[in-house]
């Protein structure tokens, strides 16, 4: 799977991440924050939860961001990544689809949809979405797909192999 989470959250210690979560939650509770700020804060909070592998809380935060801005592709995309981490592939695919509605050239959403379909042993849908990702970023996704374990169930499929050459 491909992700676009800020790496700074992954290098925080658990204590630092907890302190940052508390700080962001206090900012969210500030009644003066406008809706756009709320979206950014809930996205940040979701990313912090994601970095701590608390995927359910991350999803909840992304859902709250979407209450303020239902067309936020990043919230839909990040929600999909968190759902996929929990093994909820159908829901993840739906979230990626929503992200693609708002940003049709989001290559990572196509790649992650391909991964979800591959994990469901659906080679046709996996290949179709991987084709879109490769069309947008050929070198990156051909290389990634060659070693990504998400594709193990369809690795020998003829159409999948054809994409990697």
BANU-752991 format. One record per residue: residue number from 0; x, y, z of N, C-alpha, C in turn. Coordinates in steps of 0.001 Angstrom, whole numbers, plus 524288, in hexadecimal, padded with zeros to 5 digits. Example, Ala and Ser with C-alpha at 12.3 -4.5 7.8 and 13.67 -1.06 7.14 Angstrom:
BEGIN
SITE  lokol    n.x    n.y    n.z   ca.x   ca.y   ca.z    c.x    c.y    c.z
SITE      0  83386  7E9C6  81E78  8300C  7EE6C  81E78  83390  7F31C  81E78
SITE      1  83232  7F736  81BA8  83566  7FBDC  81BE4  83264  8001E  81EBE
END
This chain:
BEGIN
SITE  lokol    n.x    n.y    n.z   ca.x   ca.y   ca.z    c.x    c.y    c.z
SITE      0  80344  7FB60  80000  80000  80000  80000  8036E  804DC  80000
SITE      1  80180  808C4  7FD7F  80423  80DD1  7FD69  80159  81173  80133
SITE      2  80452  814BC  803E3  801C3  81879  80757  8042B  81DDE  806AA
SITE      3  80170  821BE  80899  80350  8271F  80838  8034B  829C9  80D8D
SITE      4  803CB  826B3  811A7  803F0  828EA  816DE  80934  82B82  817C8
SITE      5  8091F  82FB5  81AC9  80DD9  832A3  81BFA  8115C  82F40  81F74
SITE      6  81621  82E77  81DC1  819CA  82B14  82086  81B05  82D1E  82600
SITE      7  81A47  83236  826E8  81B9C  83461  82C10  8187C  831D4  83072
SITE      8  813E7  82FDC  82F45  810C0  82D61  83353  812BE  827F3  834B6
SITE      9  81563  82571  83128  8173E  82023  83201  81C46  81FFF  8352F
SITE     10  81F0C  82458  8357B  823F3  82472  8386A  82331  8264D  83E0E
SITE     11  81E7A  827E0  83F51  81D5E  82979  844AB  81D3A  824BD  8483F
SITE     12  81F11  82573  84CFE  81E81  82156  850E9  818B7  82109  85262
SITE     13  81710  81CB8  854C2  81191  81C6D  85674  81002  820F8  85A08
SITE     14  8138F  8229D  85D6C  8125E  826F4  860F7  811D8  82C13  85DE5
SITE     15  81562  82CEE  85A3B  81516  831AB  85708  8101D  831BC  853C4
SITE     16  80EB1  82D25  851A8  809EF  82CD6  84E7B  80526  82DFA  851DB
SITE     17  80503  82BCE  85690  8009E  82CCD  85A1F  8003F  83299  85B70
SITE     18  804AD  8350F  85C72  804A2  83AB1  85DAB  8029F  83DCE  85901
SITE     19  80430  83C54  85459  8026E  83F11  84F9E  7FC90  83E38  84EC5
SITE     20  7FAB4  8397B  84FD9  7F51B  83857  84F60  7F201  83BDC  85315
SITE     21  7F3D9  83C4B  857E8  7F135  83FA7  85BBF  7F13D  8454E  859DB
SITE     22  7F5A6  8470F  857CE  7F610  84C6C  855CA  7F22B  84D63  85157
SITE     23  7F1CE  849B9  84DB8  7EE38  84A57  84947  7E88F  84A1F  84B2A
SITE     24  7E764  846A1  84ED7  7E211  8464D  850DD  7E077  84B5D  8539A
SITE     25  7E42B  84DDD  8564A  7E2FC  852E7  858C5  7E1D6  85711  854AC
SITE     26  7E4BF  856F1  8506A  7E3C2  85AA7  84C2E  7DE70  859AD  849A6
SITE     27  7DD01  854C2  84931  7D7E3  85360  846FE  7D380  85575  84A72
SITE     28  7D45E  85526  84F93  7D061  856F1  85345  7CFEB  85CDC  85387
SITE     29  7D3BA  85F9F  8513F  7D38B  86557  85121  7CEED  8670A  84DBE
SITE     30  7CB51  869C0  85009  7C68F  86B4B  84D4A  7C78D  86F38  848EC
SITE     31  7CC33  87182  848BD  7CD62  87570  844C8  7CF85  87317  83FBA
SITE     32  7D091  86E1C  83FBA  7D2AC  86BA3  83B01  7CE69  86B76  836D3
SITE     33  7CFB8  86D3B  83228  7CBE4  86D1A  82DE7  7CBC1  8679E  82B7C
SITE     34  7C7D4  86687  82849  7C749  86148  82612  7CC21  85F5C  82321
SITE     35  7CEBE  862D0  82049  7D36F  8613D  81D5F  7D7C5  85F9E  8211F
SITE     36  7D851  86279  82567  7DC2E  8610B  82963  7DABA  85BDC  82BEE
SITE     37  7D5A4  85B18  82CD2  7D3DC  8562B  82F2A  7D557  8518C  82BB1
SITE     38  7D495  85228  82698  7D5FE  84DFA  822E9  7DBC1  84CAF  82379
SITE     39  7DF09  850B1  8235A  7E4B0  84FD9  823C1  7E623  84D41  828EE
SITE     40  7E39D  84EF5  82D1F  7E4C1  84CB0  83240  7E311  846F4  8328B
SITE     41  7DE7A  845B9  8306E  7DCC6  84042  83085  7E02E  83CD9  82CFC
SITE     42  7E20E  83F10  828A7  7E5B8  83C24  82557  7EAD2  83B18  82842
SITE     43  7ECB5  83F0A  82AFF  7F17F  83E64  82E0A  7F0B1  83A68  83265
SITE     44  7EC4E  83AC7  83511  7EB23  8371C  83945  7EAD9  83188  83723
SITE     45  7E82F  830E8  832B3  7E7DC  82BC2  83051  7ED34  829A0  82EDC
SITE     46  7F08D  82D02  82CE4  7F5D4  82B5D  82B7C  7F8F7  829BF  83046
SITE     47  7F83E  82C8B  8348C  7FADF  82B15  8396B  7F8FC  825BF  83B60
SITE     48  7F3E2  824EA  83B40  7F1CD  81FD3  83CD8  7F3CC  81B8A  83934
SITE     49  7F3E7  81CA3  83428  7F5C9  818CF  8305E  7FB75  8175E  83186
SITE     50  7FEB4  81B43  83294  80436  81A4F  833B3  804E8  816DF  8388B
SITE     51  8012B  8172D  83C15  8014C  813E8  840BF  7FE66  80EC8  84019
SITE     52  7FCEC  80D92  83B45  7FA22  808B6  839E9  7F4C7  80859  83C86
SITE     53  7F284  80CC0  83DF2  7ED30  80CE0  84001  7E99C  80E48  83B6D
SITE     54  7E8AD  80A67  83817  7E5F9  80B53  8332C  7E042  80CBB  833E4
SITE     55  7DDBA  80A98  837E0  7D83F  80BEB  838D1  7D7A1  811A6  83A50
SITE     56  7DB17  8138F  83DA8  7DAE2  8191A  83F16  7DC48  81C84  83A72
SITE     57  7DFE9  81AB0  83731  7E155  81DA2  83274  7DC92  81E31  82EEE
SITE     58  7D9CD  819EB  82E19  7D51D  81A03  82AC9  7D11B  81DC8  82D05
SITE     59  7D05B  81D9F  83219  7CCAA  8212A  834A4  7CE33  826DF  833B4
SITE     60  7D335  82802  83406  7D50B  82D58  83319  7D435  82EF8  82D73
SITE     61  7D551  82B70  829D0  7D478  82CB4  8244E  7CEA8  82D76  8232D
SITE     62  7CB65  82A50  825BF  7C5B8  82AFB  82525  7C3FF  83060  82711
SITE     63  7C65C  8322C  82B59  7C4F9  83759  82D65  7C6BC  83BA0  829A5
SITE     64  7CB4C  83AEF  82747  7CD0D  83EC0  82356  7C925  83EF5  81EDB
SITE     65  7C726  83A6B  81D5D  7C36B  83A22  81909  7BE24  83C8C  81A6B
SITE     66  7BCD4  83CC8  81F6B  7B80A  83F78  820F6  7B863  8454B  81FB6
SITE     67  7BD1B  8476F  82029  7BDED  84CF7  81EF6  7BEAF  84DE4  81920
SITE     68  7C129  84A2A  81682  7C267  84AD8  810F9  7C1F6  8458F  80E38
SITE     69  7BD40  8442A  80C8D  7BC49  83F08  80A3C  7BF31  83E04  80521
SITE     70  7C154  8421A  802C3  7C41B  84159  7FDD3  7CA11  84162  7FE8D
SITE     71  7CBDF  84084  8034C  7D17E  8408E  80457  7D3D7  83B51  802C2
SITE     72  7D69D  83B51  7FE59  7D8B6  83667  7FC4E  7DC94  833F3  80019
SITE     73  7DFAC  83724  802DD  7E39D  83505  8065E  7E118  83210  80AE9
SITE     74  7DCDB  8340E  80CF1  7DA1C  83155  8112B  7D7F9  82C21  80F36
SITE     75  7D5B2  82C2B  80A7C  7D3AF  82747  8084B  7D823  82365  80754
SITE     76  7DC6E  82552  80526  7E0E2  821EB  80409  7E31B  81F9E  80918
SITE     77  7E43C  82304  80CED  7E67D  8212A  811D6  7E2D3  81D62  814A0
SITE     78  7DDCC  81E6B  81447  7D9E8  81AE2  8167C  7DA67  8157B  813F0
SITE     79  7DB19  8156D  80EC8  7DBC6  81082  80BFB  7E09B  80D91  80DBC
SITE     80  7E4DF  8105D  80E87  7E9B9  80DD5  8103E  7E8EF  80B59  815A2
SITE     81  7E676  80E38  81926  7E587  80C25  81E6F  7E1DB  8076D  81E42
SITE     82  7DDC8  807C1  81B11  7DA30  80349  81A8A  7DD08  7FE88  81854
SITE     83  7E06B  7FF5E  8148F  7E35E  7FB06  8124C  7E6E9  7F88A  81665
SITE     84  7E93C  7FBBB  819C0  7EC99  7F9A7  81DF2  7E97F  7F610  82190
SITE     85  7E46E  7F724  8221D  7E10A  7F3E0  82563  7DEDB  7EF2C  82265
SITE     86  7E01A  7EED8  81D64  7DE26  7EA83  81A39  7D8AF  7EB57  8181F
SITE     87  7D6AF  7F016  8186B  7D175  7F161  81672  7D1F2  7F340  810C9
SITE     88  7D328  7EF95  80D48  7D492  7F0F3  807F0  7D01A  7F356  804CC
SITE     89  7CB5B  7F160  80571  7C6F6  7F3A3  8028B  7C60B  7F952  8041E
SITE     90  7C63C  7FA60  80937  7C58B  7FFBD  80B0F  7CA0F  80333  8094B
SITE     91  7CEC5  80106  80956  7D35B  803FB  80790  7D2B9  80576  801D4
SITE     92  7D112  801C2  7FEAB  7D043  802C3  7F915  7CC42  80721  7F857
SITE     93  7C810  806FB  7FB5E  7C418  80B25  7FB07  7C665  81073  7FC69
SITE     94  7C9B8  81095  80062  7CC31  8158B  801DA  7CFE9  81768  7FD97
SITE     95  7D2E2  813D3  7FB57  7D65E  81552  7F708  7D330  8175E  7F26A
SITE     96  7CEBF  814E0  7F15F  7CB5C  816C2  7ED21  7C995  81C58  7EE22
SITE     97  7C82B  81D74  7F302  7C689  822C8  7F461  7CB0A  82694  7F390
SITE     98  7CFB9  82503  7F538  7D44E  82861  7F475  7D51F  82974  7EEAD
SITE     99  7D47C  82574  7EB7B  7D53D  8260B  7E5D9  7D0F9  82957  7E358
SITE    100  7CC58  8297C  7E5A9  7C83D  82CFC  7E3BB  7C9FD  832AA  7E40F
SITE    101  7CCFE  833E1  7E827  7CE93  83943  7E911  7D3FC  83A7D  7E6E7
SITE    102  7D719  83675  7E5FC  7DC50  83734  7E3B4  7DD74  8327A  7E040
SITE    103  7DBA9  8329B  7DB65  7DBF4  82E09  7D7ED  7E179  82C44  7D67F
SITE    104  7E559  82F7E  7D776  7EAB3  82DFB  7D625  7EDCA  82C42  7DAF7
SITE    105  7EB20  82AA5  7DF06  7ED99  82904  7E3E2  7EFB9  82378  7E332
SITE    106  7F48D  8231A  7E162  7F6EE  81E14  7E00B  7F714  81A4C  7E4A4
SITE    107  7F7F9  81C46  7E953  7F847  818D2  7EDDC  7F30B  8162E  7EF04
SITE    108  7EEC6  818DA  7EE01  7E9A3  81678  7EED3  7E8D7  811ED  7EB07
SITE    109  7EA6B  812A5  7E623  7EA08  80E56  7E25C  7ED72  809BF  7E409
SITE    110  7F22D  80AE4  7E5B5  7F5B5  806B7  7E758  7F379  803C9  7EC0C
SITE    111  7F18D  806AE  7EFE7  7EF7A  8041C  7F48D  7EA75  8011C  7F36D
SITE    112  7E748  80315  7EFC9  7E2B9  80007  7EE25  7E490  7FAE6  7EBB1
SITE    113  7E89E  7FB2B  7E881  7EAC0  7F66F  7E61B  7EC87  7F299  7EA4E
SITE    114  7EF13  7F4A1  7EE4D  7F0CC  7F140  7F29D  7EC27  7EEA8  7F54D
SITE    115  7E815  7F1A9  7F662  7E36E  7EF7C  7F8F7  7E0FF  7EB2F  7F5A4
SITE    116  7E069  7EC3B  7F099  7DE28  7E847  7ED25  7E1A2  7E370  7ECDE
SITE    117  7E6BA  7E432  7ECC8  7EA4C  7DFBC  7ECAA  7E9BF  7DC7B  7F1A7
SITE    118  7E942  7DF1A  7F60F  7E896  7DC4D  7FB05  7E367  7D95A  7FB40
SITE    119  7DFAB  7DB01  7F80B  7DAAA  7D847  7F7A2  7DAC2  7D433  7F345
SITE    120  7DF57  7D35F  7F0FC  7E008  7CFA2  7ECA9  7DC84  7D109  7E803
SITE    121  7DC51  7D605  7E6B8  7D958  7D7EF  7E242  7DD41  7DA45  7DE5D
SITE    122  7DFBD  7D6D9  7DB39  7E3F2  7D8C1  7D7CE  7E232  7DCB9  7D3B6
SITE    123  7DD8A  7DC32  7D1A1  7DBC7  7DFCD  7CD90  7DB6A  7E562  7CFAA
SITE    124  7D8D6  7E602  7D421  7D84A  7EB38  7D66E  7DD98  7ED47  7D84A
SITE    125  7E0D5  7E9C9  7DA5E  7E607  7EB68  7DC25  7E93D  7ED73  7D78F
SITE    126  7E945  7EA8C  7D357  7EC4C  7EC0D  7CEBC  7EA38  7F122  7CC6B
SITE    127  7E510  7F1AA  7CC2E  7E2BE  7F66E  7CA00  7E488  7FB3D  7CD0F
SITE    128  7E46A  7FAF2  7D233  7E602  7FF69  7D56B  7EBE3  80036  7D54F
SITE    129  7EECD  7FBFE  7D519  7F478  7FC7F  7D4B9  7F5FF  7FF0A  7CF8A
SITE    130  7F322  7FDE7  7CB6A  7F41A  80070  7C65A  7F39A  8065A  7C6D9
SITE    131  7EF9A  80819  7C9A4  7EED8  80DC0  7CA64  7F363  8101A  7CD77
SITE    132  7F504  80D72  7D196  7F960  80F71  7D4BE  7FE5B  80FAC  7D17A
SITE    133  7FF53  80B99  7CE85  8040D  80B6A  7CB43  803DB  80F94  7C6FC
SITE    134  7FF49  8108C  7C4DD  7FECB  8149F  7C0DB  8004A  819FB  7C310
SITE    135  7FF34  81AD3  7C816  8006A  81FD4  7CA89  80611  8202D  7CC6E
SITE    136  80831  81BDD  7CE42  80D90  81BAA  7D059  8100A  81672  7CEDA
SITE    137  811A2  815BD  7C9EB  8135C  8109E  7C800  817D1  80E1C  7CB11
SITE    138  81C10  810CF  7CBBC  82092  80E69  7CE50  81F6D  80CF3  7D3F1
SITE    139  81CE9  81076  7D6A5  81BD7  80F96  7DC34  81883  80AB7  7DD19
SITE    140  8141D  80A62  7DA56  81070  80633  7DB91  811E2  800FF  7D914
SITE    141  81486  80104  7D4C4  8166E  7FC0A  7D2B1  81A5A  7F9AC  7D67F
SITE    142  81DD0  7FCF3  7D877  821C3  7FB23  7DC2F  81F38  7F94B  7E146
SITE    143  81B9E  7FC64  7E35B  81915  7FAFA  7E84C  8160F  7F5E2  7E7D1
SITE    144  8131E  7F552  7E393  80FC3  7F0B8  7E2F0  812E6  7EBB0  7E284
SITE    145  817B8  7EC0A  7E0AA  81AFC  7E75B  7E014  81C1D  7E4C1  7E548
SITE    146  81C63  7E7D9  7E973  81DD8  7E5A2  7EE88  819A7  7E635  7F2BE
SITE    147  8157C  7E8FA  7F1A3  81169  7E9E9  7F584  80E85  7E4CC  7F6A7
SITE    148  80EBB  7E31E  7FB7F  80C46  7DE21  7FCFE  8065C  7DE3B  7FC60
SITE    149  80407  7E2DA  7FC05  7FE65  7E333  7FB31  7FCC8  7E07C  7F618
SITE    150  80066  7E004  7F26E  7FF2D  7DDA5  7ED5D  8007A  7D7D9  7ED15
SITE    151  801F6  7D583  7F168  80397  7D002  7F150  7FF64  7CC53  7EF2D
SITE    152  7FA77  7CD62  7F061  7F646  7C9DE  7EE9F  7F55C  7CA0D  7E8BE
SITE    153  7F721  7CE43  7E63F  7F63C  7CEBC  7E092  7FB5F  7CF23  7DD80
SITE    154  7FFB1  7CE53  7E039  804D2  7CF1F  7DDD4  80595  7CC0C  7D8CC
SITE    155  80361  7C765  7D875  80415  7C419  7D3DC  80005  7C51A  7CF9A
SITE    156  7FC65  7C895  7D092  7F859  7C9C2  7CCB2  7FAE3  7CC4D  7C7EE
SITE    157  7F972  7CA9A  7C368  7FBCB  7CC61  7BE82  7FB73  7D24F  7BDBE
SITE    158  7F6F4  7D487  7BEC4  7F649  7DA2E  7BE05  7F997  7DD45  7C1E5
SITE    159  7FA2C  7DB43  7C69F  7FD7A  7DDC7  7CA7A  80325  7DDA7  7C8AE
SITE    160  804E8  7D92D  7C705  80A3F  7D8A3  7C51D  80B56  7DC48  7C07D
SITE    161  80784  7DCDC  7BD1B  80829  7E02E  7B875  80910  7E5E9  7B9F9
SITE    162  806B0  7E78E  7BE4D  80758  7ECFB  7C010  80CDA  7EE1D  7C20A
SITE    163  80F8A  7EA15  7C3BD  81490  7EADE  7C649  8192D  7EA99  7C289
SITE    164  8181D  7E98D  7BDA4  81C72  7E929  7B9E2  81D1C  7EE09  7B6BC
END
